[in-house]
């Protein structure tokens, strides 16, 4: 079907080109043209065609907005989300007005001042007045927009909520690991030199890391409770992008970055709102970080406090994981010893 539509468009364009060359040939035969002088009628029709093109172009833009407008942003599911959305829509409204006005002026000029034999264009090399207008107006408007943007950004990035629970998001080519800070709400320290079998995040053994909970595949958040994310990267620069929560932060090797937000809509509520039982919030990588970048994601479940506590209790702490690993290792060793002594 797509191929047929494309083929039809191509054939129409080709037919148009043939019709134009036939018209040119017949005009030449009638010999009503002095060399290559363009007639007033031709200039007039070009001016009119610009107006038709502008109307069709605006209609196309309006149709796009109507057909795909709901795909611009999904509903914000974090406390600071509406502030970001207002900033986005203010900018969008402003550039839409500028877009429409400049196009009307552009097309009006080509229509009004279409070429005419004997008419000459005015020439001037410099105009202080014009320079001033197109420098001062954008400068004032952009200053306002940037001041507004910085205010919103400061509110979003420095909420200063001391109650926020701490979660680390650890990135590497090509997956995410979440680490909950546990009962003391303090993450244990880490060092890349300790990365190895059973210690993917390079944790250092101390009392603070013992109650940390490490999860893969999906991580859970509580509705209405602030959470402070700390981002780390093992290899290259990744970017933690959680679109529904209007949150994005780079994960940079060798340093720790932060982002804090409060989820406001549970996964269950969002599924009902969207009428999509399969919907999940998602954490994605938003930095082209290598071959499997497209697949670097993790599901996010937002739930009530009770559901969250139940889920968290089912997860193993770092101390438990270590104990199991040590046990397995000693069982293997024992089996090997027994097998050797049997011989
Ligand atoms: Cu990545």
Boltz pocket constraint, residues with backbone or C-beta under 6 A from the ligand:
constraints:
  - pocket:
      binder: B
      contacts: [[A, 171], [A, 172], [A, 237], [A, 238], [A, 239], [A, 285], [A, 286], [A, 287], [A, 288], [A, 289], [A, 290], [A, 293], [A, 296]]
      max_distance: 6.0
